[in-house]
Amino acid sequence: MARTLTRVGVVVFLLGVVGLLAAVPPGAAQAPVKITLWHAMGGARYDAITKEIAAGFNKAYPAYTLEPLYTGSYGETVTKAIAAIRAGNPPHIVQVFEVGTQTMLDSGAILPVTEVAKPGDIDFDDYLAPILNYYQVGGKLASMPFNSSTAIVYYNKDVFQKAGLDPSRPPATYKDVEEMGKKIVASGAARAAITFGWPSWMLEQAHAMHNQPYADHGNGRQGRATRVLFNAPFGVEVLGRWKRWADDKLLAYGGREYAPNKAFLSGEVAMLMQSTSQVTTLEKAARFRIGTGFLPRIEGQPAGRSVIGGASFWVLRGKGRSPQELDAIAKFFRFVALPEETAKWHMDTGYFPATKTAVALLRKQEWFVKHPNHETAFEQIQQGPDTPNTRGVLLGNFVQIRNITDTAIEKALSARLSPKEALDEAAREANKLLDEYNRINK
């Protein structure tokens, strides 16, 4: 009897299982493969990366789900990523700004993008050389180019016109800034001539624009950087010129990162050296006509070119990363490389159209004709030689070194120290950090 009931029970159980399986709707048996992306895009760029890119990818590839998570500023995001790596639970992809490149390379937790993307999936030769070259280290493309920017000059055309200046002509040299600035201040059209965001980055840009080294060993590209060189005569000259502008009431120091935008948008300052990522934001917020121009050059110095900023996508190793997850990452990179997606990202944010096909698409749509301020950085980045000095510097502890350099600039502009004293002090602190970092990451 017991055996009979057991057989009956087995039959009933099997029939129940079959019934349950039959009740599962087609296509729902296997959940989408999920990958996570940590990013630092706030404000309008938050919508561009979540509602446009992530949502677009998930719709185009229903077998995969990309979950974007805003993890704070660039600095906060890279710090959280390193902590997650050490804890053994990193995201699949993390967006890291360019100064985190050496840190990510030394983390031992990355997969070079060329090892994730299958041959032929992405035409990396289609990417603009200055962008590709920044993230190409040791013959390998370490990370996936995404939101690349550089610095340009924004200027208030209405203020220029009130001061009797040609509103179609931005300053080309430091001398232009000084001469135009004096006319602007004397006319009362604006309280000051110029301000700039990301001060330490502007010092890096000045070095690249004049083909000057910022650190030894070819800016860290021909070997690990051990010493900064920003306190050499060239760096002292740059900061000395900035100090002269401040003394002549031409330069109004507005703080770090994007804080100086406020003085520019209020009309207090006529010119702003700032990231190209702000083109769309500034144009929408301004109540005056905005023009853009190349970064001004110092007369008599060698010609270089501007260096990229922004960030890229890094693939992080993790326990049990499945082939399906890696395939999802590769598909996502292929998606963001599409000309339509690359062009739209540029239009939404002002970051570079990173590929030649995206640029061709934008030209076909006459985007730059209608929005000439978006073309300035694209033209600037392609002019000048390709050297270690113009590819961008790689430094360990770069985030902290930038903070040190920002402080030095502030001390010089406020006359607490001379430009030479401020940069020498900063170099000593930076080199100490480099020594500590290089001892740990041999």
Backbone torsions as a table, in degrees:
resi	resn	phi	psi	omega
1	MET	NA	-46.3	-179.8
2	ALA	-60.3	-42.4	-179.9
3	ARG	-62.2	-40.5	-179.3
4	THR	-62.0	-44.6	179.1
5	LEU	-64.0	-35.7	179.7
6	THR	-63.9	-44.8	179.2
7	ARG	-62.6	-42.3	179.5
8	VAL	-61.3	-42.5	179.1
9	GLY	-61.4	-40.5	179.1
10	VAL	-62.9	-44.3	-179.8
11	VAL	-61.3	-44.2	179.8
12	VAL	-62.5	-42.6	179.6
13	PHE	-60.9	-46.5	-179.4
14	LEU	-63.4	-40.7	177.8
15	LEU	-63.1	-37.1	178.1
16	GLY	-64.1	-42.0	179.2
17	VAL	-62.0	-44.8	178.7
18	VAL	-60.2	-40.2	179.8
19	GLY	-64.1	-41.2	178.8
20	LEU	-64.3	-43.2	179.1
21	LEU	-62.0	-39.2	-179.9
22	ALA	-66.7	-26.8	-178.0
23	ALA	-80.2	-15.7	179.9
24	VAL	-73.0	125.1	-178.2
25	PRO	-67.1	150.6	179.6
26	PRO	-57.7	139.4	176.7
27	GLY	85.3	-8.8	-178.1
28	ALA	-99.3	-0.7	-176.5
29	ALA	-69.7	-30.6	-176.7
30	GLN	-120.3	120.2	-179.3
31	ALA	-70.9	150.8	177.1
32	PRO	-60.4	148.7	176.0
33	VAL	-75.0	124.5	-175.3
34	LYS	-100.2	134.5	172.1
35	ILE	-128.7	147.8	-176.5
36	THR	-110.0	144.7	178.3
37	LEU	-129.2	119.5	173.6
38	TRP	-94.9	131.1	-176.1
39	HIS	-139.6	168.3	-176.7
40	ALA	-121.2	25.2	-176.5
41	MET	-91.7	107.1	178.2
42	GLY	-104.2	-179.7	177.6
43	GLY	61.5	-139.3	-179.3
44	ALA	-64.3	-27.8	-179.4
45	ARG	-72.2	-21.0	175.0
46	TYR	-62.5	-46.7	178.6
47	ASP	-64.2	-37.9	-177.9
48	ALA	-63.9	-35.8	-177.0
49	ILE	-88.3	-27.9	-177.6
50	THR	-95.1	-52.4	-175.3
51	LYS	-80.4	-22.1	-179.3
52	GLU	-102.2	-64.2	-172.8
53	ILE	-71.6	-55.0	-178.0
54	ALA	-63.3	-46.0	179.9
55	ALA	-64.4	-38.5	178.4
56	GLY	-65.0	-40.9	177.7
57	PHE	-64.5	-45.9	-178.5
58	ASN	-62.1	-33.1	177.7
59	LYS	-73.7	-39.4	-178.1
60	ALA	-73.1	-28.6	-178.0
61	TYR	-128.3	78.8	-176.3
62	PRO	-64.2	-15.0	177.6
63	ALA	-76.4	-10.4	-179.1
64	TYR	-126.6	154.0	174.7
65	THR	-130.8	119.6	175.3
66	LEU	-96.7	123.5	179.1
67	GLU	-109.0	104.1	178.0
68	PRO	-82.7	142.3	178.4
69	LEU	-135.3	121.5	176.7
70	TYR	-74.2	123.6	-175.4
71	THR	-117.6	24.3	175.9
72	GLY	99.1	-161.2	-178.7
73	SER	-66.2	173.1	176.4
74	TYR	-55.4	-48.3	-178.5
75	GLY	-62.4	-42.8	179.5
76	GLU	-65.9	-38.0	-178.0
77	THR	-65.8	-44.8	-179.7
78	VAL	-68.5	-35.3	177.9
79	THR	-64.3	-43.8	179.0
80	LYS	-66.6	-36.1	179.5
81	ALA	-65.0	-44.1	179.1
82	ILE	-63.4	-40.6	177.9
83	ALA	-63.4	-40.4	179.5
84	ALA	-67.0	-36.8	177.2
85	ILE	-61.5	-46.2	-179.2
86	ARG	-66.3	-31.5	179.5
87	ALA	-81.1	-9.3	177.6
88	GLY	83.3	14.9	178.6
89	ASN	-133.8	57.7	-178.3
90	PRO	-75.3	158.6	172.0
91	PRO	-69.9	169.7	177.2
92	HIS	-70.3	-41.6	-177.1
93	ILE	-133.6	140.0	173.8
94	VAL	-132.7	138.5	177.0
95	GLN	-89.1	119.4	-176.7
96	VAL	-124.1	133.7	179.3
97	PHE	-72.4	163.9	-167.0
98	GLU	-59.6	-29.9	-178.4
99	VAL	-74.1	-7.8	175.8
100	GLY	-91.7	4.6	-173.9
101	THR	-59.9	-50.4	-178.4
102	GLN	-63.7	-38.8	178.3
103	THR	-60.8	-44.6	180.0
104	MET	-66.9	-39.9	178.9
105	LEU	-61.6	-35.5	-177.4
106	ASP	-87.6	-4.3	-176.4
107	SER	-69.7	-24.1	-176.6
108	GLY	70.7	12.3	-174.2
109	ALA	-120.1	12.1	-175.5
110	ILE	-106.9	154.0	169.4
111	LEU	-111.5	118.1	177.2
112	PRO	-54.1	141.5	-173.9
113	VAL	-60.7	-31.1	-179.6
114	THR	-72.1	-12.3	174.2
115	GLU	-91.9	-12.5	179.4
116	VAL	-97.4	-47.3	178.4
117	ALA	-74.3	136.0	179.4
118	LYS	-75.5	146.8	178.7
119	PRO	-53.0	129.2	179.5
120	GLY	90.7	-14.3	179.4
121	ASP	-65.6	-43.0	-177.7
122	ILE	-128.3	131.1	178.0
123	ASP	-88.3	90.0	-177.2
124	PHE	-68.5	-21.1	175.8
125	ASP	-67.4	-14.9	178.7
126	ASP	-77.0	-16.6	-178.9
127	TYR	-75.4	146.7	177.7
128	LEU	-61.5	134.1	-173.1
129	ALA	-56.0	-45.0	-179.0
130	PRO	-60.6	-31.4	178.5
131	ILE	-74.2	-48.1	-178.8
132	LEU	-62.5	-40.7	-175.5
133	ASN	-66.4	-29.0	-179.4
134	TYR	-63.4	-44.1	-173.8
135	TYR	-94.6	4.4	178.3
136	GLN	-94.4	111.3	-175.9
137	VAL	-130.3	128.7	179.4
138	GLY	63.8	31.3	178.5
139	GLY	80.0	1.5	-179.9
140	LYS	-121.6	144.2	173.8
141	LEU	-81.8	107.3	-171.6
142	ALA	-72.4	-37.6	-176.4
143	SER	-140.8	168.1	-176.3
144	MET	-89.3	114.9	177.6
145	PRO	-56.0	136.8	179.1
146	PHE	-138.7	-82.8	-176.1
147	ASN	-103.7	84.8	179.4
148	SER	-94.0	142.8	-179.8
149	SER	-140.0	178.1	166.1
150	THR	-148.4	-171.7	179.6
151	ALA	-108.5	143.3	176.5
152	ILE	-138.6	176.6	174.5
153	VAL	-101.0	127.6	169.6
154	TYR	-101.3	141.7	177.8
155	TYR	-142.2	152.8	-177.3
156	ASN	-87.6	104.8	-177.1
157	LYS	-63.3	-33.7	179.9
158	ASP	-66.4	-40.6	177.4
159	VAL	-64.9	-43.2	178.1
160	PHE	-56.6	-44.6	-177.6
161	GLN	-66.4	-41.0	178.9
162	LYS	-63.4	-31.7	-178.6
163	ALA	-86.2	3.0	179.2
164	GLY	80.6	19.0	178.6
165	LEU	-99.1	158.2	178.1
166	ASP	-73.5	113.9	-177.5
167	PRO	-69.8	-7.2	177.5
168	SER	-98.3	2.1	-175.8
169	ARG	-121.9	103.4	175.2
170	PRO	-78.7	165.2	178.5
171	PRO	-68.5	139.6	179.2
172	ALA	-105.0	-22.2	-176.5
173	THR	-134.4	168.4	175.1
174	TYR	-62.1	-37.3	177.7
175	LYS	-61.2	-39.2	176.8
176	ASP	-61.1	-44.3	179.7
177	VAL	-57.7	-43.8	-178.0
178	GLU	-67.6	-46.3	-177.1
179	GLU	-69.4	-46.1	178.1
180	MET	-64.1	-41.1	-178.2
181	GLY	-60.8	-41.0	179.3
182	LYS	-63.9	-38.5	177.9
183	LYS	-66.9	-39.5	-179.6
184	ILE	-64.1	-48.3	-178.1
185	VAL	-67.4	-42.6	-179.5
186	ALA	-63.5	-33.1	-178.8
187	SER	-77.6	-17.1	-176.8
188	GLY	80.5	8.4	-178.9
189	ALA	-67.4	-27.3	176.4
190	ALA	-153.5	156.2	-177.7
191	ARG	-70.2	-35.0	-179.8
192	ALA	-141.8	164.4	-175.5
193	ALA	-86.3	-43.0	-169.0
194	ILE	-148.8	152.2	170.5
195	THR	-144.4	173.1	177.9
196	PHE	-152.6	147.2	174.2
197	GLY	-90.1	166.7	176.1
198	TRP	46.1	63.2	-173.2
199	PRO	-52.7	-46.6	-178.4
200	SER	-64.5	-34.7	177.3
201	TRP	-66.7	-35.0	178.1
202	MET	-66.6	-32.1	174.8
203	LEU	-68.9	-39.0	175.0
204	GLU	-62.9	-42.9	179.4
205	GLN	-61.4	-40.8	179.7
206	ALA	-60.6	-40.7	177.5
207	HIS	-63.0	-46.7	-178.7
208	ALA	-65.8	-40.3	-178.7
209	MET	-63.1	-21.6	-179.4
210	HIS	-117.4	18.3	175.3
211	ASN	54.6	44.5	179.8
212	GLN	-110.4	140.9	-179.9
213	PRO	-73.8	141.4	178.3
214	TYR	-99.9	-23.1	178.8
215	ALA	-148.1	166.7	-177.9
216	ASP	-76.9	179.5	-179.3
217	HIS	53.7	49.6	177.3
218	GLY	59.5	46.9	-178.9
219	ASN	61.3	27.7	179.7
220	GLY	80.2	9.0	-178.0
221	ARG	-102.0	-11.6	176.7
222	GLN	-110.8	9.5	-178.6
223	GLY	159.1	163.7	-177.9
224	ARG	-62.4	128.6	179.0
225	ALA	-67.0	134.6	179.3
226	THR	-118.5	-17.4	-178.5
227	ARG	-144.5	138.8	172.0
228	VAL	-83.6	154.4	-177.3
229	LEU	-123.7	13.8	-175.5
230	PHE	-71.6	-9.6	176.4
231	ASN	-95.3	10.0	173.6
232	ALA	-70.4	171.8	-176.1
233	PRO	-52.4	-36.3	-178.0
234	PHE	-65.2	-48.2	-180.0
235	GLY	-60.6	-38.8	178.2
236	VAL	-64.8	-37.8	178.2
237	GLU	-63.9	-44.4	-179.9
238	VAL	-60.0	-52.4	-178.1
239	LEU	-66.0	-31.3	176.1
240	GLY	-64.1	-39.9	177.5
241	ARG	-66.0	-42.4	177.8
242	TRP	-60.5	-40.6	179.7
243	LYS	-64.2	-39.4	177.5
244	ARG	-61.8	-41.6	177.5
245	TRP	-59.5	-43.0	-179.5
246	ALA	-64.7	-42.2	179.6
247	ASP	-63.6	-34.4	-179.3
248	ASP	-86.9	9.4	179.2
249	LYS	63.6	24.5	176.9
250	LEU	-91.0	-36.5	-178.8
251	LEU	-100.2	125.9	173.5
252	ALA	-110.4	107.0	-179.4
253	TYR	-67.8	127.1	-173.5
254	GLY	-113.8	5.4	-179.4
255	GLY	105.4	-168.2	-173.6
256	ARG	-100.5	165.2	175.4
257	GLU	53.8	-117.4	-173.7
258	TYR	-100.5	3.3	-178.4
259	ALA	-57.3	-38.2	-179.1
260	PRO	-66.4	-14.3	178.3
261	ASN	-55.1	-34.3	-175.6
262	LYS	-61.3	-45.5	-179.1
263	ALA	-65.7	-35.3	178.5
264	PHE	-69.1	-47.6	-177.4
265	LEU	-66.9	-27.6	179.0
266	SER	-77.5	-11.4	-178.7
267	GLY	88.3	1.8	-179.9
268	GLU	-69.7	-33.0	-177.0
269	VAL	-121.9	138.2	-173.1
270	ALA	-82.9	-30.1	-175.6
271	MET	-131.6	150.2	-178.5
272	LEU	-139.9	122.6	170.0
273	MET	-91.4	118.3	-171.8
274	GLN	-155.3	169.0	-179.5
275	SER	-66.4	147.3	175.2
276	THR	-66.3	-17.4	178.6
277	SER	-65.5	-10.4	-178.3
278	GLN	-97.1	2.1	-176.6
279	VAL	-55.4	-55.0	-177.5
280	THR	-63.0	-44.4	-178.5
281	THR	-61.2	-47.4	-178.1
282	LEU	-67.9	-41.2	179.8
283	GLU	-62.2	-38.6	-179.6
284	LYS	-71.2	-33.0	-174.6
285	ALA	-87.5	-25.2	-173.3
286	ALA	-72.0	142.7	174.3
287	ARG	-104.0	21.9	179.6
288	PHE	-142.4	169.3	178.9
289	ARG	-76.6	127.8	179.9
290	ILE	-104.4	134.9	170.4
291	GLY	-116.1	163.7	178.3
292	THR	-134.4	154.4	179.0
293	GLY	-151.4	168.9	176.7
294	PHE	-65.9	158.2	173.4
295	LEU	-60.6	137.0	-179.4
296	PRO	-68.6	147.7	-179.7
297	ARG	-105.3	155.2	175.1
298	ILE	-87.6	129.6	-176.2
299	GLU	-60.8	135.5	175.0
300	GLY	83.6	-1.1	179.8
301	GLN	-95.1	155.8	178.6
302	PRO	-60.1	154.5	179.7
303	ALA	-91.0	130.1	172.2
304	GLY	-122.8	-139.5	172.3
305	ARG	-157.1	164.0	-179.0
306	SER	-68.1	155.6	-177.6
307	VAL	-111.2	152.2	-176.3
308	ILE	-77.4	154.5	170.8
309	GLY	-125.8	-148.0	-179.1
310	GLY	80.8	-147.4	-173.0
311	ALA	-151.5	173.7	179.0
312	SER	-141.5	169.9	178.6
313	PHE	-96.6	128.1	178.2
314	TRP	-111.7	135.1	176.8
315	VAL	-92.5	126.5	-177.6
316	LEU	-104.5	137.0	174.3
317	ARG	-67.8	151.8	176.0
318	GLY	-153.9	160.8	179.9
319	LYS	-65.9	126.7	174.3
320	GLY	70.8	29.1	174.1
321	ARG	-62.5	119.9	-175.6
322	SER	-85.2	159.1	174.4
323	PRO	-57.7	-32.5	179.3
324	GLN	-67.2	-38.5	178.4
325	GLU	-66.8	-43.5	177.8
326	LEU	-63.5	-36.1	177.1
327	ASP	-66.3	-37.9	177.9
328	ALA	-63.7	-40.9	178.1
329	ILE	-62.9	-46.0	179.4
330	ALA	-60.3	-41.3	179.4
331	LYS	-65.4	-37.9	178.7
332	PHE	-64.5	-43.6	178.5
333	PHE	-63.5	-38.6	177.6
334	ARG	-63.8	-37.0	-179.4
335	PHE	-65.5	-47.8	-177.0
336	VAL	-70.9	-17.1	178.0
337	ALA	-84.3	-9.1	179.4
338	LEU	-59.8	138.8	-178.8
339	PRO	-53.9	-41.2	-178.2
340	GLU	-64.5	-41.1	-179.3
341	GLU	-71.5	-42.1	179.5
342	THR	-63.1	-42.6	179.6
343	ALA	-66.1	-42.7	-178.9
344	LYS	-65.8	-40.8	177.6
345	TRP	-58.2	-42.7	177.4
346	HIS	-62.4	-46.0	-177.4
347	MET	-64.8	-36.2	-177.8
348	ASP	-74.7	-27.7	-169.1
349	THR	-124.1	-33.7	-173.0
350	GLY	100.7	-11.4	173.9
351	TYR	-62.0	160.8	-175.2
352	PHE	-57.1	142.2	160.5
353	PRO	-74.4	103.3	-162.6
354	ALA	-77.0	-13.9	-177.6
355	THR	-119.4	155.8	-179.7
356	LYS	-65.2	-36.4	-180.0
357	THR	-68.7	-34.0	176.9
358	ALA	-67.6	-39.8	177.5
359	VAL	-63.0	-43.2	178.6
360	ALA	-60.9	-39.6	178.4
361	LEU	-64.4	-43.2	179.5
362	LEU	-64.5	-38.7	178.3
363	ARG	-66.9	-39.2	178.8
364	LYS	-62.1	-35.8	179.0
365	GLN	-84.7	1.9	-179.0
366	GLU	58.0	33.0	-179.1
367	TRP	-61.8	-45.5	-176.8
368	PHE	-71.5	-26.5	175.7
369	VAL	-65.4	-42.0	-179.4
370	LYS	-80.4	-26.4	-176.6
371	HIS	-131.8	69.7	-174.9
372	PRO	-62.5	-26.1	179.7
373	ASN	-65.4	-21.5	178.5
374	HIS	-78.6	-15.1	-176.2
375	GLU	-91.4	-20.0	-173.1
376	THR	-56.2	-52.1	-177.6
377	ALA	-65.1	-36.6	179.5
378	PHE	-62.6	-39.7	177.7
379	GLU	-71.4	-41.1	-176.9
380	GLN	-63.9	-42.0	-173.7
381	ILE	-67.3	-19.0	-177.1
382	GLN	-94.7	-2.7	-178.7
383	GLN	-101.4	132.1	178.5
384	GLY	112.2	168.8	-174.6
385	PRO	-78.2	154.9	173.7
386	ASP	-96.0	105.0	-180.0
387	THR	-135.0	167.9	174.7
388	PRO	-55.8	-30.3	-179.5
389	ASN	-72.0	-26.7	-177.9
390	THR	-102.0	-4.3	177.5
391	ARG	-82.8	-16.0	-178.5
392	GLY	105.4	142.3	-175.3
393	VAL	-85.9	142.1	174.6
394	LEU	-110.7	120.7	-178.6
395	LEU	-135.4	140.9	167.8
396	GLY	-72.4	150.4	-178.7
397	ASN	54.4	34.8	-174.3
398	PHE	-64.2	-35.5	-179.0
399	VAL	-60.8	-46.1	179.5
400	GLN	-67.6	-36.5	179.5
401	ILE	-65.4	-37.1	175.8
402	ARG	-62.6	-40.0	178.4
403	ASN	-62.5	-41.2	177.9
404	ILE	-61.7	-43.4	-178.3
405	THR	-68.5	-38.9	175.4
406	ASP	-57.3	-44.5	-179.6
407	THR	-63.3	-39.5	178.7
408	ALA	-62.6	-43.1	179.4
409	ILE	-62.4	-42.4	179.1
410	GLU	-63.7	-40.1	178.9
411	LYS	-64.8	-38.8	-180.0
412	ALA	-70.1	-45.2	-177.2
413	LEU	-67.9	-27.6	178.7
414	SER	-93.1	6.6	175.7
415	ALA	67.2	19.5	174.0
416	ARG	-72.7	-31.9	174.8
417	LEU	-139.2	158.0	173.5
418	SER	-72.8	159.7	177.3
419	PRO	-52.8	-42.9	179.8
420	LYS	-65.0	-45.9	-179.9
421	GLU	-63.3	-41.7	-178.2
422	ALA	-64.7	-44.3	-178.3
423	LEU	-72.7	-34.3	176.5
424	ASP	-64.4	-43.5	178.1
425	GLU	-61.6	-44.7	179.8
426	ALA	-64.3	-39.0	-179.8
427	ALA	-64.3	-40.3	178.0
428	ARG	-61.4	-44.6	179.4
429	GLU	-66.0	-43.1	-179.3
430	ALA	-64.4	-43.1	-179.1
431	ASN	-66.4	-33.0	175.1
432	LYS	-63.7	-43.5	177.0
433	LEU	-62.9	-41.1	178.9
434	LEU	-62.9	-41.8	178.2
435	ASP	-59.6	-46.3	-179.9
436	GLU	-63.2	-43.6	-178.4
437	TYR	-65.3	-45.3	-176.5
438	ASN	-69.0	-28.1	175.9
439	ARG	-66.8	-37.1	-179.1
440	ILE	-77.3	-36.3	-175.5
441	ASN	-111.1	66.4	-179.4
442	LYS	-79.0	NA	NA
